[in-house]
């Protein structure tokens, strides 16, 4: 199983970006996927997660601004980021976990066993 995150870049505060996470796995619909981010000198932070059944959860700092979605046919998960702030600047990682039940998410990095390589998002003031 491999995950490939893309879509990062340099934007102005207030702008939008959409990150993509592409999976190379046969049964992608059995995976919950999460987005985490890590800024320099800080711990990895939960951003958003989506379950097999498309239940969603968000970190408090991004609620109302970010939206996670998935397209099982394309084996992709997206993170739409609106109203970006300088404090959103970080390397963003997508992560996957295979779940037997359809609703579990995962908001802690240790709950995931597959990680992508990360994509850098920089929101300048």
N, C-alpha and C positions, 0 to 999 in steps of 0.2 A: 504494500500500500504506500502510495506517495501522494503528497499534497503540494501544490504549487500556488503560492500567493502572488498576486500581481495587482497593479493599479495605483501604487503609491506615487507620490510626487511632491513637488513644491507648489503650494497655493497660498493665497492671501487669507487672512482671517475672515470668516464669513462665507467663504467659498465652499464648494461641495466636491467630493471625490467618491468614486465607487470602487471598492476593492473586490477582487475576485479570488476564489479559491477553487482550483481545479483538482479533481481527485482521479487517480488511476487505480480503481478498485472495481471488482466485478459487481459486488452487492453494495453500491453506495447508499441505497435506500435503507440499509441497516445501520448506518452511521449517524450519530449525533456529531455536529461540528460546532466548534467554538472559535471565537476570535479573542486574542489576547494582545496586549501591547506592552512594550518595555522601553522606557525612556532612559537615557544615560544616567547611571548611578541609582536607578530605582528598581524595585522589584517588578516582576511581570504582573500585569494587572488584567483582570477579567473585563472584557468589553461587551461581548454578546455571545449567545449560543442559540442553536436551533436543534430541536430533537428530530427523530425520525418522523414523528407525526406533526412536525412544524410548530410545536410549542416553542415559545421564544422567551428569552430572559436577557436583561441588559444590566450593565453596570450603572450605578447611580449617576456617574459623571457624564454618561452619554444618553440617558433616557430622554426621549422626546426629540433627539437630534439624529440618532443613528437608527437604521433599520436593517435587520438581517433577513435574508430570504434564501431559498434553495430551489434548484431546478434539478430534480433527480434524473430526468432524461438526459441532461447534459452533464450530469455528475459535477455540479458546481454549486457553490454557496457564495452569496454576495453580501457585502456590507456597504450600504449606502450611508455616507457620512455627510450631513448637512451642517451648516452654521459652524464650520470648524473654528476652533480656538487655538491659540498658540500652545496651550497646555495639552492639546491632542497630539502634539509632535512626539513621535515614537516610531519604533519598528513594530509593525503589526504582523502577528503570526496567526495562521489558521491551524487548528488542531482537530483531530478526529478520534472518536471512540466508537467501537462497535457495541451496540446494546441489544439485548434480547427483547426487552420491552420497548414499546414505541415512544414513551414519554420522557425518560430521563434525559437531562441536559448535561450538566457539568459546568461549574463555575470556578473550579480550582484546577490549576495546571496539572496536578498529579492525577487527575481523573482521565486524562487523555494520554494515549499511547502512540499517536502518530502526529508528527509536526511538520509543517512546511518550513521553508527557509526564511521567510520574513520579507516584508516590503516596507520601505521607509516612507513615512508621511511627515511632511514638514509644513506647518501652518505658520506663516510669518505675520507679525503684527504691523 
